[in-house]
Amino acid sequence: MALLEIDNLHVFYGQIHALRGVTINVEADKIITLIGANGAGKTTTLNAVSSILGAAEGSVTFADEDINDMAPHDVVAKGVVQVPEGRRIFGRLTVHENLRMGAFLRKDKAGINQSEEKMLEMFPVLRERLKQVAGTLSGGEQQMLAMARALMSEPSMLLLDEPSMGLAPMLVQQIFKTIQDIRDQGVSVLLVEQNAFMALQIADYGYVMETGVIVLEGSAKKLLNDDSVKEAYLG
């Protein structure tokens, strides 16, 4: 049984049929990647899971519970947290304040302190920047902060939207290694990423999306060796 089950999901933007019967399963303790071109519907899928967008048809089930019609903060409370494209940190707040915002639903002060220390161990550069205004961080540091902020809620599942966008190659390697570490610590990951090669290198399973439809799926290794995937996404 999958931890997250997206079944026959249809989403509209006005008259535009953005998602057309999308079905995706995310197993516990796995990295599942969703790849595709710009405008394929990848971010729309994550936003539908997070209840930022409503679905016209289909279901989203997490841990055997329907989360399709929940408010976004209730989805977070259930353990599903999204790191949006473009980081979207609170630029005028400090790194420390951003981390604390990630725990806004929690009441256990001692546990929050422990979680923050854990994040500073996972992302050591943030410890050096705790009092720094987050908007002055580099792109890579902002991405680390966005991921750490999401993890402060102690999620069971992380939805990552284009975490490597705009980062230098060395930082891309570091971010993807961190995603693997997050999975190894028991957090399932649904990863949306245009860097299909890197995504498939670390993923357990993958889906290929074109114009709101899943056109191909399989083990990450299988997709890496698929000629159509190579031609379209792997250069």
Order of alpha helices (4+ residues) and beta strands (2+ residues): beta-beta-beta-alpha-beta-beta-alpha-beta-alpha-alpha-alpha-alpha-beta-alpha-beta-alpha-beta-beta-alpha-alpha
